[in-house]
Amino acid sequence: MAKIADLKVATDDQLSTQLGELKREQFNLRFQAATNQLEKPSRVREVRRTIAQIKTLQTERSRSAAK
C-alpha cells in the first residue's frame, strides 16, 4: 500500500497511471471475492483506500490550480 507522503510527491501522470492499475486490481479482486478465491481479503480494503487517497489528491490539485 502506498503511503500518502509517496503519493503527494508523485506527478499527475504517475497518479493517473497508478489509479488505473489500482482500479484494474480492484476489478480482479471483486471477481476473486465472488468466487471465494481471495488469498488476502484485507487487500480489497487497502486498494479501495489508496484509490480514495489518489482521487482526493487529484481533486486538491485541480482546485488549487483553478485558484
Backbone as a printed PyTorch tensor [residue, N CA C, xyz], in Angstrom:
tensor([[[  0.8390,  -1.1800,   0.0000],
         [  0.0000,   0.0000,   0.0000],
         [  0.8850,   1.2440,   0.0000]],

        [[  0.5210,   2.1710,  -0.8230],
         [  1.3130,   3.3910,  -0.9420],
         [  1.0320,   4.3150,   0.2410]],

        [[  2.0780,   4.9190,   0.7240],
         [  1.9270,   5.9010,   1.7930],
         [  1.4670,   7.2200,   1.1860]],

        [[  0.7430,   7.9920,   1.9590],
         [  0.2170,   9.2600,   1.4650],
         [  1.3540,  10.2140,   1.0970]],

        [[  2.4760,  10.1470,   1.8240],
         [  3.6160,  11.0030,   1.5070],
         [  4.1920,  10.6600,   0.1360]],

        [[  4.2100,   9.3640,  -0.1950],
         [  4.6950,   8.9420,  -1.5070],
         [  3.7670,   9.4290,  -2.6090]],

        [[  2.4750,   9.4110,  -2.3290],
         [  1.5090,   9.8510,  -3.3320],
         [  1.5990,  11.3570,  -3.5650]],

        [[  1.8730,  12.1170,  -2.5080],
         [  1.9280,  13.5770,  -2.6350],
         [  3.0770,  14.0460,  -3.5170]],

        [[  4.1870,  13.3020,  -3.5450],
         [  5.3300,  13.7160,  -4.3600],
         [  5.2330,  13.2180,  -5.8000]],

        [[  4.2610,  12.3620,  -6.0750],
         [  4.0920,  11.8310,  -7.4260],
         [  3.4820,  12.8870,  -8.3380]],

        [[  3.8140,  12.8040,  -9.6150],
         [  3.2520,  13.7370, -10.5860],
         [  1.8220,  13.3260, -10.9210]],

        [[  1.1260,  14.2120, -11.6140],
         [ -0.2590,  13.9250, -12.0020],
         [ -0.3370,  12.7120, -12.9210]],

        [[  0.6170,  12.5840, -13.8260],
         [  0.6240,  11.4370, -14.7400],
         [  0.8520,  10.1300, -13.9870]],

        [[  1.7600,  10.1700, -13.0280],
         [  2.0290,   8.9670, -12.2310],
         [  0.7970,   8.5730, -11.4260]],

        [[  0.1020,   9.5580, -10.8740],
         [ -1.1060,   9.2690, -10.1070],
         [ -2.1900,   8.6660, -10.9960]],

        [[ -2.3420,   9.2000, -12.1910],
         [ -3.3450,   8.6750, -13.1130],
         [ -3.0300,   7.2330, -13.5050]],

        [[ -1.7560,   6.9660, -13.7560],
         [ -1.3380,   5.6080, -14.1050],
         [ -1.5900,   4.6500, -12.9480]],

        [[ -1.2180,   5.0720, -11.7520],
         [ -1.4000,   4.2240, -10.5750],
         [ -2.8860,   4.0040, -10.2950]],

        [[ -3.7000,   5.0290, -10.5330],
         [ -5.1400,   4.9000, -10.3290],
         [ -5.7150,   3.8500, -11.2760]],

        [[ -5.2820,   3.8740, -12.5230],
         [ -5.7440,   2.8780, -13.4930],
         [ -5.3620,   1.4660, -13.0870]],

        [[ -4.1410,   1.2990, -12.6040],
         [ -3.6790,  -0.0220, -12.1720],
         [ -4.4760,  -0.5080, -10.9690]],

        [[ -4.7400,   0.4010, -10.0330],
         [ -5.4870,   0.0150,  -8.8330],
         [ -6.9310,  -0.3290,  -9.1570]],

        [[ -7.5310,   0.3770, -10.0980],
         [ -8.9010,   0.0580, -10.4940],
         [ -8.9670,  -1.3170, -11.1620]],

        [[ -7.9530,  -1.6330, -11.9480],
         [ -7.8890,  -2.9510, -12.5830],
         [ -7.7370,  -4.0330, -11.5140]],

        [[ -6.8840,  -3.7580, -10.5260],
         [ -6.6930,  -4.7190,  -9.4400],
         [ -7.9770,  -4.8840,  -8.6290]],

        [[ -8.6740,  -3.7790,  -8.3960],
         [ -9.9310,  -3.8420,  -7.6520],
         [-10.9520,  -4.6970,  -8.4040]],

        [[-10.9820,  -4.5520,  -9.7100],
         [-11.8780,  -5.3500, -10.5410],
         [-11.5740,  -6.8440, -10.3830]],

        [[-10.2880,  -7.1790, -10.4540],
         [ -9.8810,  -8.5740, -10.3040],
         [-10.1850,  -9.1030,  -8.9020]],

        [[ -9.9890,  -8.2660,  -7.8900],
         [-10.2760,  -8.6900,  -6.5220],
         [-11.7660,  -8.9470,  -6.3190]],

        [[-12.6050,  -8.1590,  -6.9780],
         [-14.0540,  -8.3870,  -6.8670],
         [-14.4230,  -9.7480,  -7.4330]],

        [[-13.8190, -10.1260,  -8.5540],
         [-14.0900, -11.4370,  -9.1320],
         [-13.5940, -12.5570,  -8.2180]],

        [[-12.4130, -12.3620,  -7.6460],
         [-11.8800, -13.3680,  -6.7300],
         [-12.7750, -13.5160,  -5.5100]],

        [[-13.3080, -12.4180,  -5.0150],
         [-14.1910, -12.4610,  -3.8470],
         [-15.4870, -13.1770,  -4.1900]],

        [[-15.9950, -12.9590,  -5.3940],
         [-17.2480, -13.5830,  -5.8050],
         [-17.1020, -15.0920,  -5.9500]],

        [[-15.9000, -15.5490,  -6.2960],
         [-15.6780, -16.9800,  -6.4810],
         [-14.9480, -17.6090,  -5.2940]],

        [[-14.8770, -16.8640,  -4.1880],
         [-14.2290, -17.3440,  -2.9600],
         [-12.7810, -17.7800,  -3.1790]],

        [[-12.0300, -17.0040,  -3.9320],
         [-10.6370, -17.3260,  -4.2010],
         [ -9.6840, -16.2690,  -3.6620]],

        [[-10.1710, -15.3930,  -2.7980],
         [ -9.3070, -14.3430,  -2.2450],
         [ -8.2750, -14.9470,  -1.3060]],

        [[ -7.0020, -14.6260,  -1.5460],
         [ -5.9380, -15.0860,  -0.6560],
         [ -5.7570, -14.1090,   0.5040]],

        [[ -5.9470, -12.8280,   0.2110],
         [ -5.7300, -11.7970,   1.2240],
         [ -6.9110, -10.8170,   1.1930]],

        [[ -7.9520, -11.0890,   1.9620],
         [ -9.1480, -10.2330,   1.9310],
         [ -8.8790,  -8.7800,   2.3080]],

        [[ -7.8590,  -8.5360,   3.1100],
         [ -7.5640,  -7.1640,   3.5230],
         [ -7.0720,  -6.3070,   2.3570]],

        [[ -6.6240,  -6.9400,   1.2980],
         [ -6.1220,  -6.2100,   0.1350],
         [ -7.2390,  -5.3880,  -0.5190]],

        [[ -8.4810,  -5.8790,  -0.4500],
         [ -9.6140,  -5.1570,  -1.0170],
         [ -9.7310,  -3.7850,  -0.3600]],

        [[ -9.6160,  -3.7740,   0.9520],
         [ -9.7210,  -2.5280,   1.7080],
         [ -8.5510,  -1.5880,   1.3950]],

        [[ -7.3520,  -2.1370,   1.3110],
         [ -6.1680,  -1.3310,   1.0150],
         [ -6.2940,  -0.6520,  -0.3480]],

        [[ -6.7260,  -1.4140,  -1.3400],
         [ -6.8560,  -0.8750,  -2.6930],
         [ -7.9130,   0.2230,  -2.7210]],

        [[ -9.0340,  -0.0290,  -2.0610],
         [-10.1090,   0.9600,  -2.0400],
         [ -9.6520,   2.2640,  -1.3860]],

        [[ -8.9280,   2.1580,  -0.3030],
         [ -8.4410,   3.3510,   0.3910],
         [ -7.3980,   4.1070,  -0.4250]],

        [[ -6.5140,   3.3830,  -1.0830],
         [ -5.4960,   4.0360,  -1.9030],
         [ -6.1430,   4.7670,  -3.0750]],

        [[ -7.1590,   4.1670,  -3.6740],
         [ -7.8950,   4.8240,  -4.7550],
         [ -8.5010,   6.1240,  -4.2450]],

        [[ -9.0910,   6.0790,  -3.0620],
         [ -9.6960,   7.2770,  -2.4820],
         [ -8.6450,   8.3500,  -2.2110]],

        [[ -7.4790,   7.9530,  -1.7290],
         [ -6.4140,   8.9110,  -1.4510],
         [ -5.9400,   9.5880,  -2.7350]],

        [[ -5.8000,   8.8080,  -3.7960],
         [ -5.3520,   9.3650,  -5.0760],
         [ -6.3910,  10.3390,  -5.6210]],

        [[ -7.6490,   9.9580,  -5.5610],
         [ -8.7000,  10.8500,  -6.0510],
         [ -8.7620,  12.1390,  -5.2430]],

        [[ -8.5490,  12.0320,  -3.9400],
         [ -8.5390,  13.2210,  -3.0880],
         [ -7.3970,  14.1490,  -3.4670]],

        [[ -6.2220,  13.5800,  -3.6830],
         [ -5.0690,  14.3950,  -4.0920],
         [ -5.3190,  15.0660,  -5.4400]],

        [[ -5.9010,  14.3320,  -6.3770],
         [ -6.1800,  14.9050,  -7.6870],
         [ -7.1710,  16.0600,  -7.5790]],

        [[ -8.1800,  15.9160,  -6.7250],
         [ -9.1590,  16.9800,  -6.5320],
         [ -8.5190,  18.2020,  -5.8940]],

        [[ -7.6740,  17.9790,  -4.8900],
         [ -6.9770,  19.0910,  -4.2400],
         [ -6.1060,  19.8470,  -5.2380]],

        [[ -5.3950,  19.1040,  -6.0650],
         [ -4.5010,  19.7360,  -7.0470],
         [ -5.2870,  20.5130,  -8.0850]],

        [[ -6.4150,  19.9630,  -8.5310],
         [ -7.2030,  20.6730,  -9.5500],
         [ -7.8390,  21.9300,  -8.9550]],

        [[ -8.2400,  21.8820,  -7.7090],
         [ -8.8290,  23.0620,  -7.0690],
         [ -7.7760,  24.1490,  -6.8450]],

        [[ -6.5790,  23.7430,  -6.4320],
         [ -5.5330,  24.7370,  -6.2150],
         [ -5.0730,  25.3470,  -7.5300]],

        [[ -5.1160,  24.5770,  -8.6070],
         [ -4.7310,  25.0900,  -9.9120],
         [ -5.7890,  26.0520, -10.4520]],

        [[ -7.0550,  25.8450, -10.0580],
         [ -8.1320,  26.7060, -10.5450],
         [ -8.1250,  28.0640,  -9.8630]],

        [[ -7.5030,  28.1580,  -8.7020],
         [ -7.4970,  29.4350,  -7.9670],
         [ -6.5220,  30.4280,  -8.5400]]])
